[in-house]
Amino acid sequence: RYTSYRFNFVFLTEYLAPKSAMSANFQLRTNMDLEEIRRRLRSEYGSGVQSEAEISGVLADVDKDLEDCDAEFRRLQSRMIALQNQRKRLAEHKVFLALSAVTHSLIQNSGPVSDLNCGRNLVVYQSYRRTIEKFVLSLLHAVIAGRSSPRDTPKSIQPMTAQNPSDFPLLEQLLIPNIAFNNEKDLNRFQHAANLKVLALSDIVHWADLQQRKFLWAQITELDVAQCEDMMKHILEMHSLQELHFKQFPDNESTVILCSPPVATPSVQKLALTLRQTSHLESERLANVVFASITCPNLTSLFVEGKDGYKDPWPRDMVNGFISRSSFHLTTLSIKFIPLSDSDLIDLLRRLPSLHHLTVNDSNITSPSSITPLLIQSLHAFHQTSPVAIFTVLVKRLQTLSLTTSAEAQEAFNDRDFVDMVSSRWFLDGYKSDSDSMNLNGGMACLRSVVMRFTKRDVDEEVYRPLKYIEEEGMRVVVIGRNS
């Protein structure tokens, strides 16, 4: 009844043997016989004195040996970190094996009661280890620059088309993000733009009947829209749409109409929301309406970004319903300038086991903050083993991590815990291949890139020195502070 933690021991032969051979090939060029060197230097006459060319050659060899020593030192430091991780895995594996033996004994001796308890444990275990292969939450930057609102820009397409152009054979992108169309028929002048794929506009007030539509909606793959209001249902019915970006204009009190029941958009792979503060009721806010109105089974990227001091709370229930309803396989998630607590972010990540790329920026948020010691500890590859509970690592497939925070005090962000967390996700030969690395490390992917930015504090280089050794072995490591 109890599924024990499986561990692959192949690394003992595949990793240790090649590295040992590699160390054996490390040899110094320089003659380190100090007695001989002193004897020759003390000789004032005769052939014992080295020529200038000979001395220069020896010095060159010494410089090369120093470089090789530094390189070997960095390699060994990185290897020590990786071996420490492997040792922790062995310790965890030993504990799970012991638990498995005890559980097996209880099942044999206690009958149905223990059987039921183990079954419950297995349900909990499986619920945390279910896989969602692709799930991507993308937050795109707003197309509109500054704080321009619809009142500050043209409200009609007519001034742009005064000369009545009608043929656009080479047009691929129509980017007019601040332009509102009073009638959908105004788009008909682009009906012959056979190569048009990308469309950015503000709004369409009146939609034509389906039979009267001439604009090539079916070929649009990327759509950027602001005041969608009652456009939602029409937008979601575009069958070729792959990327969808909703944005909120500042000082705009119009609301988006909810689609009920939610509309399925199987072609959409990237969803982006740019949010601004409004006086809308919670049920009328853009994020709440979008997440409650759509179902995206093939979504791979999700980007959510707040602008101009956005303060509305994270729509946790709406997002969780969206994830459950869509059953997508997210691989990319980016959350910037959104008030999101660490517990809500951890809960979100627990629902996205297939995530490969994570970006979080809370530098412009007063509270709550996402990047806290609790989040860092939750991302650690190792947790304290409990005899009564099974812990699973968050986002085991994670390969790139980018965090930006305005935290200043040590209590708000612990540098040593962060270094330890990153080190725990580094493996020997982690770049050999994704599948091989994950198989040899209990299903954990090797972290390939980490970026840590501090906007209000300096970086202690000594604390982050262990990451320098890992960077020398291939991981991309960027740590930036005010003193960087």
C-alpha positions in Angstrom: 0.0 0.0 0.0 2.9 2.3 0.7 4.9 3.6 -2.2 8.5 4.0 -1.1 10.7 6.8 -2.4 12.8 5.4 -5.2 16.4 6.5 -5.7 18.8 5.7 -8.5 22.3 4.9 -7.5 23.8 5.0 -11.0 25.5 8.3 -10.2 28.0 6.5 -8.1 29.6 4.9 -11.1 28.7 7.5 -13.8 29.8 10.6 -11.8 32.6 9.6 -9.4 34.7 7.6 -11.8 35.1 10.2 -14.6 35.8 13.0 -12.0 38.5 10.9 -10.3 40.2 10.4 -13.7 39.9 14.1 -14.3 41.7 14.9 -11.0 44.5 12.4 -11.8 45.3 14.3 -14.9 45.9 17.5 -12.9 49.7 17.9 -12.8 51.9 20.9 -12.1 54.4 22.1 -14.7 56.7 23.7 -12.1 59.6 22.0 -10.4 58.9 22.4 -6.7 62.3 21.1 -5.5 63.0 24.1 -3.2 66.4 22.8 -2.1 67.6 22.6 -5.7 66.1 26.1 -6.4 67.9 27.6 -3.4 71.2 25.9 -4.3 71.1 27.4 -7.8 70.1 30.8 -6.7 73.0 30.9 -4.2 75.6 30.2 -6.9 77.2 33.5 -8.0 79.3 32.1 -10.8 79.2 29.2 -13.3 76.4 27.4 -15.2 74.3 27.1 -12.0 72.8 30.5 -12.6 69.7 30.5 -14.7 69.5 32.6 -17.8 66.9 35.4 -18.1 65.0 33.4 -20.7 65.0 30.3 -18.5 63.6 32.3 -15.5 60.9 33.9 -17.7 59.9 30.4 -18.9 59.7 29.1 -15.3 57.6 32.2 -14.3 55.2 31.6 -17.2 54.8 27.9 -16.0 54.1 29.1 -12.5 51.4 31.5 -13.7 49.8 28.7 -15.6 50.0 26.4 -12.6 48.4 29.0 -10.4 45.5 29.4 -12.9 45.1 25.6 -13.1 45.1 25.4 -9.2 42.3 28.1 -9.1 40.3 26.2 -11.7 40.7 22.9 -9.9 39.8 24.6 -6.6 36.5 25.9 -8.1 35.7 22.5 -9.6 36.3 20.8 -6.3 34.2 23.3 -4.5 31.3 22.8 -6.9 31.8 19.1 -6.7 31.6 19.2 -2.8 28.3 21.1 -3.0 26.9 18.5 -5.4 28.2 15.6 -3.3 26.6 17.2 -0.2 23.3 17.2 -2.0 23.7 13.5 -3.0 24.5 12.7 0.6 21.3 14.4 1.8 19.4 12.4 -0.8 20.9 9.2 0.5 19.9 10.1 4.0 16.4 10.8 2.9 16.3 7.6 1.0 17.4 5.7 4.1 14.6 7.2 6.1 12.0 6.3 3.5 13.3 2.8 3.3 13.0 2.5 7.1 9.4 3.9 7.0 8.6 1.4 4.2 9.8 -1.5 6.2 7.8 -0.4 9.3 4.7 0.1 7.2 5.1 -3.3 5.5 5.3 -4.9 9.0 2.2 -3.0 10.2 0.2 -4.1 7.1 1.1 -7.7 7.7 0.4 -7.7 11.5 -2.5 -5.2 11.8 -4.8 -6.0 8.9 -7.4 -3.7 7.5 -6.9 -0.8 10.0 -3.3 -0.2 9.0 -4.3 -0.9 5.4 -6.7 2.0 5.6 -4.2 4.4 7.1 -1.6 3.5 4.5 -4.2 4.0 1.8 -4.9 7.5 3.1 -1.2 8.3 3.2 -0.9 7.1 -0.4 -3.8 9.4 -1.5 -2.1 12.4 0.1 1.3 11.4 -1.4 -0.2 11.0 -4.9 -2.2 14.2 -4.7 1.1 16.1 -4.2 2.9 14.3 -6.9 0.4 14.5 -9.7 1.9 15.9 -12.8 0.7 18.8 -14.9 3.3 18.8 -17.7 2.8 22.3 -19.1 1.5 25.4 -17.3 2.7 28.8 -18.2 1.6 32.0 -16.7 3.0 35.0 -18.5 2.9 38.7 -17.5 3.6 40.9 -20.5 4.7 44.6 -20.3 2.0 47.1 -21.1 2.0 48.3 -24.7 0.8 51.8 -23.7 3.6 54.0 -22.4 3.2 56.4 -19.5 -0.2 57.1 -18.1 -2.0 58.0 -21.3 -5.7 57.1 -21.2 -8.4 56.8 -23.9 -9.4 60.4 -23.2 -5.8 61.5 -24.2 -5.8 59.7 -27.5 -7.9 59.5 -30.7 -11.2 57.7 -30.1 -11.8 56.7 -33.7 -10.0 55.0 -36.5 -11.2 57.4 -39.1 -8.5 60.1 -38.8 -5.9 57.3 -39.5 -7.6 56.2 -42.7 -8.7 59.5 -44.2 -7.1 58.6 -47.5 -9.1 55.4 -47.6 -6.4 52.8 -48.1 -7.8 49.4 -48.6 -5.1 47.0 -49.7 -2.4 45.8 -47.3 -0.7 42.8 -48.9 2.4 43.0 -46.7 0.8 44.0 -43.4 1.7 41.5 -40.7 1.1 43.5 -37.5 -1.5 46.2 -36.9 -0.5 47.9 -33.6 -2.9 50.7 -32.6 -3.3 50.0 -28.9 -4.9 53.4 -28.0 -7.5 53.4 -30.8 -11.1 52.4 -30.2 -13.4 51.3 -33.0 -17.0 52.5 -32.7 -18.1 49.7 -35.1 -16.4 46.5 -36.0 -17.1 47.2 -39.7 -14.3 49.8 -39.5 -11.9 46.9 -39.5 -13.2 45.7 -42.8 -10.7 47.9 -44.7 -8.1 45.3 -43.6 -10.0 42.3 -44.9 -7.5 41.7 -47.7 -4.4 41.8 -45.4 -3.7 38.1 -45.9 -0.5 38.2 -43.8 -2.0 39.9 -40.8 -1.3 37.9 -37.6 -0.9 40.4 -34.8 -3.5 42.9 -33.7 -3.4 45.5 -30.9 -6.3 47.9 -30.3 -8.2 49.5 -27.5 -11.9 48.6 -27.9 -14.7 47.7 -30.3 -18.0 49.2 -29.1 -20.5 47.6 -31.5 -20.0 44.2 -33.0 -21.5 43.2 -36.4 -23.5 40.1 -36.9 -21.5 37.0 -37.6 -22.7 36.9 -41.2 -21.6 40.5 -41.9 -18.1 40.2 -40.6 -15.4 40.5 -43.2 -12.3 41.1 -41.1 -10.0 38.1 -41.0 -10.4 37.2 -37.3 -9.7 33.5 -38.0 -6.1 34.2 -38.9 -5.2 36.4 -35.9 -2.7 34.6 -33.6 -1.8 37.4 -31.2 -4.3 39.9 -29.8 -3.7 42.8 -27.4 -6.8 44.5 -26.2 -7.6 47.1 -23.5 -11.3 48.1 -22.9 -12.8 44.7 -23.8 -16.1 45.3 -21.9 -18.5 43.1 -23.9 -15.7 41.9 -26.3 -14.7 39.0 -24.1 -16.9 36.3 -25.7 -16.1 37.5 -29.3 -12.4 37.4 -28.5 -12.4 33.9 -27.0 -14.1 32.5 -30.0 -11.1 33.3 -32.3 -10.0 29.8 -33.0 -6.4 30.6 -34.2 -5.5 32.8 -31.2 -2.3 31.7 -29.5 -1.3 34.8 -27.5 -3.8 36.9 -25.6 -3.1 40.1 -23.7 -5.6 42.0 -21.6 -4.7 45.4 -20.2 -6.4 47.9 -18.0 -6.4 51.6 -19.0 -5.9 54.0 -16.1 -8.9 56.1 -15.0 -11.2 53.9 -17.0 -14.4 52.9 -15.1 -15.9 50.6 -17.8 -16.2 47.0 -16.7 -15.6 43.8 -18.5 -18.6 41.5 -18.8 -18.2 38.0 -17.3 -18.6 35.0 -19.6 -20.7 32.4 -17.9 -20.2 29.6 -18.3 -16.5 30.0 -19.1 -15.5 29.9 -22.8 -12.9 27.3 -23.8 -9.9 28.6 -25.8 -7.9 25.5 -26.8 -5.5 27.4 -29.1 -4.3 30.0 -26.5 -0.8 29.2 -25.2 0.2 32.5 -23.7 -2.0 34.7 -21.4 -0.9 38.1 -20.2 -2.7 40.6 -17.9 -1.6 44.2 -17.2 -3.5 45.5 -14.3 -4.1 49.0 -13.0 -6.0 50.3 -10.0 -9.7 51.0 -10.4 -12.7 51.6 -8.2 -14.4 48.4 -9.5 -16.1 45.9 -7.2 -14.0 42.8 -6.6 -16.2 40.7 -8.9 -15.8 43.3 -11.7 -12.0 43.6 -11.6 -10.2 42.6 -14.8 -8.2 39.8 -13.3 -11.2 38.3 -11.6 -13.3 38.4 -14.7 -10.7 37.0 -17.0 -9.8 34.1 -14.8 -13.5 33.3 -14.3 -14.4 33.6 -18.0 -11.9 31.4 -19.8 -10.6 27.8 -19.9 -7.2 27.3 -21.5 -6.3 23.6 -21.7 -3.1 24.2 -23.7 -1.8 27.3 -21.8 2.0 27.2 -21.3 2.8 30.8 -20.2 1.2 33.2 -17.8 2.3 36.8 -17.2 0.7 39.1 -14.6 1.9 42.6 -14.0 0.7 45.5 -11.9 1.1 49.1 -13.1 1.1 52.5 -11.4 0.8 51.3 -7.8 -1.7 48.4 -8.3 -3.0 47.4 -4.9 -5.9 44.9 -5.4 -5.4 41.5 -3.7 -4.5 38.4 -5.6 -7.7 36.6 -6.8 -6.7 33.3 -5.3 -10.1 31.5 -5.7 -10.5 32.6 -9.3 -7.0 31.6 -10.2 -7.3 28.2 -8.5 -10.6 27.6 -10.3 -9.0 28.6 -13.6 -6.1 26.1 -13.0 -8.4 23.3 -12.0 -10.8 23.9 -14.9 -8.1 24.1 -17.5 -5.8 21.3 -16.5 -3.0 22.9 -18.5 0.7 22.2 -18.3 2.3 25.5 -17.3 6.0 25.9 -17.9 6.5 29.7 -17.5 5.1 32.0 -14.7 5.9 35.7 -14.2 4.4 37.8 -11.5 5.5 41.4 -11.2 4.3 44.2 -8.9 1.3 42.3 -7.7 0.3 42.2 -3.9 0.7 38.5 -3.3 1.5 36.9 0.0 4.2 34.2 0.3 1.6 31.6 1.4 -0.6 32.3 -1.7 2.5 32.1 -4.0 3.5 28.8 -2.4 0.0 27.5 -2.8 0.1 28.5 -6.5 3.4 26.9 -7.1 2.2 23.7 -5.5 -0.5 23.5 -8.2 2.1 23.9 -11.0 4.5 21.0 -10.7 5.6 21.2 -14.4 6.9 24.8 -14.0 10.3 25.4 -15.7 10.7 29.2 -15.4 9.7 31.4 -12.5 10.0 35.2 -12.3 8.7 37.1 -9.2 9.2 40.9 -8.7 7.8 42.5 -5.5 10.1 45.5 -5.5 7.3 48.1 -5.8 4.9 46.4 -3.4 4.6 47.6 0.2 2.7 44.6 1.4 2.2 41.7 1.3 5.5 40.6 0.0 6.0 37.3 -1.9 9.8 36.9 -1.5 10.2 35.9 2.1 12.3 33.4 4.1 9.2 31.1 4.0 9.2 31.1 0.1 13.0 30.4 0.0 12.7 27.5 2.5 9.8 26.1 0.5 11.9 26.1 -2.7 14.7 24.1 -1.0 15.3 20.7 -2.5 15.5 19.1 1.0 13.1 19.2 3.8 13.2 17.8 7.3 11.8 14.3 7.1 8.8 13.5 9.3 7.7 10.0 10.3 4.0 11.0 9.9 4.0 13.3 6.8 5.4 13.2 3.3 7.0 16.3 2.0 7.2 17.1 -1.7 9.6 19.6 -3.3 8.0 22.6 -5.0 8.4 22.9 -8.7 10.8 20.0 -9.1 11.3 20.8 -12.9 12.4 24.4 -12.2 15.4 25.4 -14.4 15.4 29.2 -14.2 14.6 31.4 -11.3 14.5 35.2 -11.2 13.7 37.2 -8.0 13.6 40.9 -7.4 12.9 42.3 -4.0 13.0 45.6 -2.0 13.6 43.7 1.3 16.2 45.4 3.5 16.4 43.7 6.9 17.9 40.2 7.4 14.6 39.1 8.8 12.9 39.9 5.5 15.4 38.0 3.4 18.1 35.5 4.6 21.0 35.5 2.2 22.5 32.2 3.5 19.2 30.4 3.2 19.0 31.6 -0.4 22.5 30.4 -1.2 21.7 27.0 0.5 18.5 26.7 -1.5 20.2 27.4 -4.9 23.0 25.0 -4.0 20.5 22.3 -3.1 19.2 22.4 -6.7 22.7 22.0 -8.3 23.7 18.5 -9.5 26.8 16.9 -10.9 26.8 16.9 -14.7 23.4 18.7 -14.5 23.8 19.8 -18.1 24.2 16.4 -19.6 20.5 16.2 -20.5 17.2 17.0 -18.8 16.0 13.5 -18.7 19.3 12.0 -17.4 19.7 14.6 -14.8 16.1 14.2 -13.5 16.3 10.4 -13.5 19.5 10.5 -11.4 18.3 13.0 -8.9 14.9 11.7 -7.8 13.0 13.6 -10.5 14.6 17.0 -9.7 15.8 19.1 -12.5 19.1 20.9 -12.3 18.7 24.7 -11.7 20.5 26.3 -14.7 20.0 30.0 -14.1 19.4 32.1 -11.0 19.0 35.9 -10.9 18.7 37.7 -7.5 18.2 41.5 -7.5 18.0 43.7 -4.4 16.8 47.3 -5.0 17.4 48.7 -1.5 20.4 46.9 -0.1 24.0 45.9 -0.8 25.2 42.4 -1.5 27.6 40.6 0.8 30.0 39.0 -1.7 31.4 36.6 0.9 28.0 35.1 1.7 27.4 34.5 -2.0 30.9 33.1 -2.7 29.6 29.4 -2.9 27.5 30.4 -5.9 30.6 31.6 -7.6 32.0 28.1 -7.6 28.8 26.8 -9.1 28.9 29.5 -11.7 32.3 28.4 -12.8 30.9 24.9 -13.4 28.1 26.2 -15.7 25.2 27.6 -13.8 24.3 31.2 -14.7 24.4 33.2 -11.5 23.5 36.9 -11.3 23.3 38.7 -7.9 22.8 42.5 -8.0 22.5 45.0 -5.2 23.0 48.7 -4.8 26.7 48.2 -4.7 26.9 46.1 -7.8 
